[in-house]
Amino acid sequence: MTAQTEPVISLILNGESRSFPGPLTVERLLAQLPLPAGRVAVLVNGEVAPAAEHAARPVTEGDVIDLISMVGGG
């Protein structure tokens, strides 16, 4: 019997090559990152990934993910 290992997903995160255990969704990716407090906008391959879709939105090999912190001002 051979041990099964989780696949590794390589992607570009904010311009940097990174690898994460898969399978991966936007929600699982965000949970693995040290993010600043507040809201974060997520773009997957240049398209906005709405927060309501994070749990179901898959992240696949080679995806380009950009995280943008929302900053308030006044």
C-alpha positions in Angstrom: 0.0 0.0 0.0 1.4 3.4 -0.9 0.7 6.5 1.1 -1.3 9.2 -0.7 0.0 12.7 -0.5 -2.0 15.8 -1.2 -1.1 17.3 -4.6 0.9 20.5 -4.6 -0.5 23.5 -6.5 2.0 26.0 -7.9 0.7 29.5 -8.5 1.7 33.1 -8.7 0.6 35.0 -5.6 1.1 38.8 -5.9 3.8 38.3 -8.4 5.7 35.6 -6.5 5.8 31.9 -7.3 4.3 29.9 -4.4 3.2 26.3 -3.8 0.3 25.2 -1.5 -1.1 21.8 -0.7 -4.2 21.0 -2.8 -7.0 20.6 -3.6 -7.3 24.4 -3.1 -10.1 26.9 -3.2 -9.8 30.7 -2.7 -11.1 30.2 0.8 -8.5 27.6 1.7 -5.8 29.7 0.2 -6.8 32.7 2.2 -6.9 30.6 5.4 -3.2 29.7 4.9 -2.0 33.3 4.5 -1.1 35.9 7.1 -3.5 38.6 6.0 -4.0 42.1 7.4 -7.2 42.8 9.4 -10.0 44.0 7.2 -11.2 43.1 3.8 -9.1 41.7 1.0 -10.2 41.7 -2.7 -9.1 38.6 -4.6 -8.4 38.5 -8.3 -8.0 35.1 -10.0 -6.3 35.4 -13.4 -7.3 39.1 -13.5 -11.0 38.5 -12.6 -12.5 39.5 -9.3 -13.5 36.5 -7.2 -16.5 37.7 -5.1 -16.3 36.8 -1.4 -19.6 34.8 -1.7 -17.8 32.4 -4.2 -14.5 31.9 -2.3 -15.5 28.5 -0.8 -16.5 27.1 -4.1 -13.9 28.9 -6.4 -11.1 26.4 -7.2 -7.5 27.5 -7.5 -5.6 25.5 -10.1 -2.1 24.9 -11.2 -0.6 28.1 -12.7 -3.3 30.5 -11.6 -2.3 34.1 -11.0 -3.8 35.3 -7.7 -3.6 39.0 -6.7 -4.7 40.0 -3.2 -5.5 43.7 -2.6 -6.1 45.0 0.9 -8.9 47.5 1.3 -7.7 50.7 3.0 -10.1 53.2 4.4 -9.4 56.9 4.4 -11.1 60.1 5.1 
